[in-house]
Amino acid sequence: MPFESGQVITRRYLRGPWVTWAQPMRVISDDEAGLLLWHPVGSDIARLIDADGNTPHEIAVDRMRDPKLTLRSWTDYDILVLMRPDTAHAVWWCFQQGEFAGWYVNLEAPYVRRPDSVDTTRLRRPSTAPATPTAVRARPVRSSRPAFPVAYGSLSRPFVVSIRCAP
């Protein structure tokens, strides 16, 4: 059953039994092309943070000390997120003060629908591309795996195979 345009749902990242990220997002559309969601600056976001200030980016969830889902305010960019069915990524378009500022591909497990949310698991750190695709920069990767190869928005075949093999 598709979500209704205008409906607010929660987009969640799961890691085992933990919710590591919960983000209320407004549904723009939900059809065969995918689920298109909007999240403006100033909206709520909940992230799993431990007693030492670590997030799942810095330390494995099972090694966190007293982790709690902590409510914060979303900053920097308004985002438009496209989650296509049965696809191991989401595309995020970023806007600052109404102007397109860039995009990135977030590697994540295909999403699972719930009555008022979608659940997924983040597979790797995302890679970014500026608003004009003349150069590509990758976010820091804290693993021995290579950074996500983006070239004008396309994925290489070896990379797609590596996504399927990701833990």
Rosetta blueprint (number, residue, H / E / L):
1 M L
2 P L
3 F L
4 E L
5 S L
6 G L
7 Q L
8 V E
9 I E
10 T E
11 R E
12 R E
13 Y E
14 L E
15 R E
16 G L
17 P L
18 W E
19 V E
20 T E
21 W E
22 A E
23 Q E
24 P E
25 M E
26 R E
27 V E
28 I E
29 S E
30 D E
31 D E
32 E L
33 A L
34 G E
35 L E
36 L E
37 L E
38 W E
39 H E
40 P L
41 V L
42 G L
43 S L
44 D E
45 I E
46 A E
47 R E
48 L E
49 I E
50 D L
51 A L
52 D L
53 G L
54 N L
55 T L
56 P L
57 H L
58 E L
59 I L
60 A L
61 V H
62 D H
63 R H
64 M L
65 R L
66 D L
67 P L
68 K E
69 L E
70 T E
71 L E
72 R E
73 S E
74 W L
75 T L
76 D L
77 Y L
78 D E
79 I E
80 L E
81 V E
82 L E
83 M E
84 R L
85 P L
86 D L
87 T L
88 A L
89 H E
90 A E
91 V E
92 W E
93 W E
94 C E
95 F E
96 Q E
97 Q L
98 G L
99 E E
100 F E
101 A E
102 G E
103 W E
104 Y E
105 V E
106 N E
107 L E
108 E E
109 A L
110 P L
111 Y L
112 V E
113 R E
114 R E
115 P L
116 D L
117 S E
118 V E
119 D E
120 T E
121 T L
122 R E
123 L L
124 R L
125 R L
126 P L
127 S E
128 T E
129 A E
130 P E
131 A L
132 T L
133 P L
134 T L
135 A L
136 V L
137 R E
138 A E
139 R L
140 P L
141 V L
142 R L
143 S L
144 S L
145 R L
146 P L
147 A L
148 F L
149 P L
150 V E
151 A E
152 Y L
153 G L
154 S E
155 L E
156 S L
157 R H
158 P H
159 F H
160 V H
161 V H
162 S H
163 I H
164 R H
165 C H
166 A L
167 P L
